[in-house]
Structures are given as structure tokens and as C-alpha cells.
């Protein structure tokens, strides 16, 4: 580190207002510690967060409830790491999503305005570059139904050239829908039929008509839609002053954000073990399990293809975790997968651990022979073109090889892994099964080496960021 900020407190504060991404806490702590800073954490006081924190070494670390962020002694910190920066267009602050995801009502919206209010140098992490750009709000229409206690929010989106999206709001009448679009300062129906989007499952009555410049209502006035303008988040302006920085978690995400904010960096937080993984010949000998260690979610993961590949190869798969809900079999995706497995007569080839506490989850992953992310460029509407799969963190964190899509491997510099093209998971499983002990040890050594390279890159990038914002 350079001299100008040597006298600043050697403490940093990680703020995580969102009800997820807690699995990255150890990696952020180890990265910051490498540069001589102690990391304290302000997060939601929920079961997943408590499990992760309990598995970490608590010595020298303060933990705060992010719902009481106003009570944190900010003067003790040199900078803030906002671990998941969002904006109003993500919808996290709506009552509907707060209830669904367990977002703490007292927690602030972790946006750029929060960082300005805190008044400290900061590093903000953009987890979902696609959402950051495509969900930027210009205006919000608050939908109120008479007799209901809560308002719901419909955000209008826009494309990069400033045009309003035609996929704004869609009427509830599925047989004869109308789209709504902002045109000449007014919300106007586009006509019957056509393509539209029902945001957050909100349907609009067909007799909704303008009653003022910013208000639309039904004839009986029981439903009202009121316009609230939003200041579009400007990441480039936020970074321009020099006291704030932003990073995303993949090169693809950086490429996607840079036309909007050229100074965005990328970091890959994976150091679950301080200093990164080391080659362990005994683990390489003992490791036998092919592991899927992520959410069981048919919308985002290639679970259908996995069942087909197991049927073709006979490979056994261990499904580690799979849901944040302790009531494992209550999850509809879990029930669907079990049904699909039973239909194919593959019950003996899939082994479910059920919900695991965080420490037990990591222990099981650490002993895997291979990890399967089950994502590709088409999955989840192309989100993984810009987003980091959680399996990459686990793979580099413990030195466990992956079986993954070749495009994803190329973008992340992971070509040493077992890769497949165009969904050929069958061929990749057969290749992985054919590796003898010597070849497998060499593969693990290559993964550990790649983790070392990424650790050095992370360190230099983070050091440059801190030199800039603390100057």
C-alpha cells in the first residue's frame, strides 16, 4: 500500500443489506486481510447469515445487525464494502419482495445514495450487471387497490438508446391484453394483443384511464396508478469523484457495464481458505463424489439435462443442499426433480443430503471429486453471460475441478476444467469418469495453480482500488 492513507484506520466495514450472498463473507474478509485491513460485517440477522458467520473465525471481527446500521460507529472505518449494490428497479424495496425474500424492513436500500449518505470511501459490488442496466427505472407507478393494506410498484424500463421499453405493463385480461407504454409524458395503451410483460405478477384493470397528469384510475376509483419519478442511477457519475469504486464478479460483467461506467473493475472473491487452496494428494485419492451444490431450480439450472446424462452414463450424483428452506421436500423444484428421477428409475443414482448447515455444506463440497454448475449462456435468460456461478467460488476456493460449459470456462480462464459444448453433458461425464488417479491429481494441481493466479490478480486489483479511493 502506498503512504497517503497509511494513517487511516486499518478497518473496513462490509455492508450486506440483501438476504443472500452471505457465502462470500469469508472470501471478502480474507481478501481485505491480505492488504492489512480488519473486516467487520453489517448484515441481516437471519439463519443463513448466522450460519456463515458461525463458521468463520470470530476473533477481531465485529458483527452488526444491518437493520441498525445507523448505530454503527462509522468513524472507525477507512472504507465501506457494499457487498450487493442495487437500485430501485430491482424491486427489493417493495413489500411483496420484502415478504418473499426476508428482506429486513429496517434495512436501507443498498444503492448509490446510501453510499453518499454514509460519507466514506467505498467499493460497491454489482452482482447482476444485466439487472443493473436493463432494470434502471425512469418512473415508478404505484398501484393501490382500495381495501388492501399495501401498495405494489410497477417500474417502467428503458433500453440503452433511451427508448421506453414496449414491455412495460400488461393488463390482467389474458384473453385480450393491452400493453401500456410511456409516450409524450403519458402512459398510453398500445392496443390489443402483442407482446408484453406482467411485472411482479401485477395485473391492471381494463378500465384504467387517466384522471390527471400523473394519475390513472378505474371508473369506480377503487384502483389507482400514480406516477412517481425516479432519478436514474448514474454509476459513472458516482465513480467520477475518485472516492468511490465499483466492481463486478466476472470479465463478462465488466464488459457489459463498461459502456455505462468505464471505471468498473472485476474481482472474483473465492478465498474460502486464507491464502487459497493447496494441493492435497490425499484428498485427490479419496475424492469420489460428483457433486451438484447449488439451488435446485429448473428455471436457472440444467436439471433436465442432468437427469438425461445420468440415465446415459450411469454416473451417481450427490445433490448437496439444494434449497435454503429446512423443509427440503416442500420445495416444488425438489419435488419435480424427485418425480423426474423416479419416472426414469434412477433413484439409486441420485443422493440428496437435504438442507445442510453452512459448515456441513462446505465440508461436503471440499471432499467432492467434481462440481457441476449446470449453467450455460442460454440459462436464466442469458444471465450467466455476465454473472458468476456460485460453483466457481467453491471450485477455486477448495481446488475442486468442475464439469462446465466451455463458453463459461473460456470467459473465466478455466479451460483446464472438464468442459462441454452445446449441452453435451453426457460426453463430459464420460470424460471425467475416464480419468485415472494420475490424470486427476494433475487436474487438481492445475485448478490450485489457477486459484493462485486469480488470488494474485484479486490482490493487485483491490490494492489499486484502495490506493485510488483512499488517496
N, C-alpha and C positions, 0 to 999 in steps of 0.2 A: 504494500500500500504506500501511496505517496504521502509526503509530510503534511499537506494543508489540512487534513482532517484527523491528524494523529491525536489531537486534544479532545475530540468529541467522545461522548460516552461509547464504550465498546459493547453496546447493547442494541438489539433491533427488536421490533415488535411485529410478529406475523398476525394479521387480522384475517379471519375466515368467517364471513357472515353467512355463507351458504351452507346448506345441510349436507354437504358432500365434499370430496377432495381431501378429507382428513387423512387419507392414506399417504399423502405427500408430506405430512408434518415432519417425519424423521429425515426425509431427504433434504428438505429446506433447512432444517436445523444443522445437518452435517455440512451442507454447502456453505452456510454462513459462518459456521465454526471454523472452517478451513481458512477463512480470512480474518480470524481473530475476534469474531463477534459472538456474544451470547444471544440466543434467540428465545424470547418469551412469546407466548401464544394467547391470543384472544379468540375464542371460538364458541360455537354453540355448545351448551352443556347438555348433550344428548348421549344416548348409549353408544353409537358408533364412535363419536369423538372421545368419550371416556375410555373406550377400549384401546384406541390407538395411543392415547396419552399414557395409559397404564402400562403399555408395552415398551414405552420409552424410558430411558434413564432420567429420573426426575431431578437429579442433582443440578443445582444452579439454574433452574428454569421456573419462572412464574407463569401460572396459567390463570387467565381471566375469563369470565363469562362475557361474551361479546354483547349480550343484551344490556350490560352495564358498562359499555365502552367509555361512556363519559366520565367514569370514575378512575380510569387507568391513568397513572402519572406519566403523561407523555414526555415530560421534560427529561426523563431518564433515558430516552432513546435517541440514537443518531438518525435512524430512518425507519420507515414503515414498509413492510412487505404485504401488500394487499393480494392475498393468495388467489382470489377469484374476483376480478373486476367485471361488473356487468353494467347495463344501463336500463332505463325504464322499459325499453322494448322487450327485454327478456321476460317481463311479466312476473318476476319473483315477488313483487310487492303487492300483488292483487290478493284479496282474501282467499280466493279459490285456490291459488297455488301455495299460499302460506299454509292452508289447511292440508293440502295434499302432500307436500314435501316436508312439513315440520319446520318451516322457516319461522324463527323466533320473532314474535310480533314486535318485541322491543329492539331488535337488531336493526341497525341502519341499512339502507340500501347501499351495497358496496360499489359505488360509482365514482366517477372522477370528482364530483362535487364533494363527496366525503373526504377525499384526499386533500382537496383545497381547504376544507374546514379544519382538518387536523393540523395543518401548518408545518408538517415535517417533510423532509425529502422522502421520496417514495419510489418503490418499484411495484408496478401493477402487472398482474399476470392475466392475460387474455386466454382462457381455456378454449373458447369456441369462436375462432375468427369468423366463421361463416355467420353465426348468430350476431356477432358484433356489427357486421356490415349490413346484412340483409334485414335485420330486425330493428335498425335505427328508427326511432319514431319521429314523425313530424308533428302529428297531432294525436291526441287520445280522445276517444268518445266514451264517456262514462254512461253505461247503460243502467238505468234504475227502473225497477218494476215495483209498482205500488203494492204495499203489503209485505214486501221482502226486506229483510234487515240489511243486506249487503249490496253494494254496488259491484258491478263487474266492468272490466275495462277492455275495450277493443282498440288495438293500435293499428293505425294505418302505416304501411311500409312504403319504401320507395327504392327504386333502382339507382345505380351509381350515377346515371346521367340526370338525375333529379326528377324523372317522370314518376308520377304516382303509380303504384302497382295496381293492376286491374284485379288482383286477388286481395281485395280489401275486406269486404264484409259480404256475407251471403245470407239471404233470408232463410227462415226455418222451413218454409214450404218446399220440401224436396222435390215435389212433383212439378212445380212451376216457380223455380227460384229467380230472384233478382239479385244482381250484383250491385254494389254501391261503389262509387269512385269519387274522389275529390276533384272537382272541376270548377275553375274560376271562383275559388273560395267557397264553394258549396258542395255538400255531399249529395250526389245525384245518383239515381238508379241507372244502370247501364241497359236495362231491358231484360226481357225474359230469356231464360236458358243461358248457355255459355258456361265458362269455367269460373269457379270461384272458390273461396276458402272460408270455412266457418271457424273463426279464430276462437280458441279455448272452448269450443263447443257451444258458442253463444249464437242463438238464432234470433232474427229480427222479425217482428210482425210485418205483414204486408201493407198495412195501412199507415206506416210510419211516414209522416210528412213534415216539411219544415214549418216551424212556428215563429222562428226568429233567425237572426244571422248565425247563431251558434247552437240552436236547439231544435231537435226533431222530436215529434211525439205522435202517439196514436190518437185516433179521433176521440177515444174515451179518456185520453190523457193518463192512462194507467202505466204506460211505458214511455220513458223519456230517454233521449240520447243527446248528451250535452258535450260540446266540443271543449277540450282543454288543450291549449297549445303547449308543446314541449320544446325546449331548446335542444337541438340535435347535438349529441355528444361529439366533441371535436378532439380526437386523440392527438392530432398533430399540434394543435394549439396548447394542449395540456403539456406536451413534451418540450415545447419551444423554449420555455424559460430556463431549462437546464437543471431545475431541482427535482424533476420527476422523470422516471424512465418507465418503459413498458416492454414486456417480453411475452412471447407465446412459447408453446412447448414442442414445436416441430418446424423444420425448414419450410414445409408446405404452408403452414400457418403464417410464417413470417412473410413469405412471398405474397400471400393473399392480402395481408394487412399493409404492406409497404406502399402501395399506391395511395393509401389513405394517410399513412403515417410512416414516412421513410426511416425514422429512427428506431423502429421496433426491432428488438433483438430476439433470439431464441435460446432457450435453456432447456435441458432435459433432466429434471430432478429425479434421480434414481438411487441415490446413495442411502439405501436402507441400512447398510452397514458402513460405519465411518471408514473412509478410505477406499470403499468399493469392494467387490468380491475378490477372493483369491482362489487360485486353482487348488482343488482338493481331490486327490486321486481316489480317496476312499468314497467320497460322495459319487464320483463318476462310476465307480464299480457298483455301488449299492442302488443307484437310481434306476428305477424300472417303470415308473408310472407316467403315462401320457395324460396330462392334466389340462382341463379347462377350468380356469379360475377367474370367472367374471360373472356378471349378471346373466341369468337365463332369460333371454329376451329375444323373441322371434323377430321383432322389428329391427334390431340392431346387429344380430349375430347370425352366422350361417349354420343354424342348428339343424335345419332340414338336410343340408349337405353333409353335416357331421354324421347324422344317422345313416345316410346312404353310404358314406365312406366306411363306417364301421361294419355295415352289412356286407360290403365288398371285400374287406380286408380281414375281418375277424379281430381287429385290434380292440383291446379293452381301454375304456376311457374313465378317468376319475373326475367327477364333477365336484370341484371343491367350492364350497359356499354356494353361490348362485342367486341369493337374494338377501337383502338387509333385514327381512322380516323373520323373526324367530319361528313364526308359524309357517314353516317351509312349504308344506304341501298345500297351503291355502293360496299360494301364488298361482294365477291362471296359466302363466307360461310354464311353470313347473309341471302342472297337471297335463298340459298339452304335450310336453316332451315325454313324460312318462307314458301317456297314451300312444304316442307315435312309436316309442320303443317297444311297447307291448304288442302293437299291431305287427311289428316286424319280427317278433320273437327274439329280441335282443336284450332281455332283462339281465342276462349273465354277463353282458359286455359293458354295461354302464353301472358305475358305482357312485352313489350320491353320499356325500358327507353330511348334507343338510347344512343349516346355518351354523357357522363357526364363530367363536370369539376371535378377535383380530390376531392375537398371538398364535392361536392354534392354526388359523388360516395361513399365516406366514410360515410356520413350521412345516405344514404340508406342502406348500409351494416350493420351499427350499429343497425338498427331497425329490422333486419331480425330475424325470428324465427329459421330457419335452413339455413346453407350454403351447397351447393352441389359442391364439387371439380370436380366430373366426371372424375377421373383418376384411373388407376389401374396398375398392374405390366406389362400388355401387351401393354398398351397405349404408343404411341410415341416411338416404338421400345424398350420398357423397360426402358426408361429414368427415370421414377419415382421410380425405384429401388434405385436410387442414388440422385435424385433431389427433392427439396422441392416444393410442390404445393403452389401457392400463397394464396389459400384459408386457409391454416394453419395459415399463418401470420394474416389474417383477423379474423379468429376464436379465436385464443388466444389473439389477440390484443383487441377485444371487448367483449370476453366472449360469443360468439355466437356458439352454438353447430353445428356440421357438420353431414351429412349423407355421409359416405365414405367407401371405400373398406377396408375390415378387415385386409388385409396384411399391407397396408399402416398405418392403425391405430396402429397395433402391433409394427411396427418398430419405430414409433414416440411416443410410450407411450400414445396413445389416445384411449384406449379401452373403455373409458366411453362414447364415441360418439355412435350414431346410426350407426352400421356397417352392411355390407352385404358381402356375399361370392359369388364368381363365377358370378358376374354381376347381382345378384338378387336385382336390384334396386326397383322393384315392392314391394317386401316384406319389404324393408327398409322404403319406403314411407308410407306403411300401418302402420308400427310400429310407425313411427314418428307422423302420423295423430292421432293415438290412445292415445297418451299421454295426461293425464288430466293436469290441471294447477299445481297441487301439484308436480306431477312427473316431469313436465317441469322445474319448479323452482329448483328442486333438481339437474336436469341435468345441468342447467346453473351454479349452485353453484359448481358442480364438475369440469366444464370447467374452471371457475375462479380459483379454487384451483390448477388445473394442470398448469395454466398460472403462478401462483405464484411459483410453483416448478421449472418451466423452467427459470423464471427470476432469481431465486437464483443460479441455475446451470450456466446460462449465466454469471452472475456476478463473480462467483468464477473462471470460466474458463478464462474469459477475464482478470481478475486480475492476474492470474498465467502467462498468456501470456505476459502481460506488465511487470511484475516483471522480466521475463526472457530476453526480448529483450531490456529493458532499464537498465539492471544491469550495 
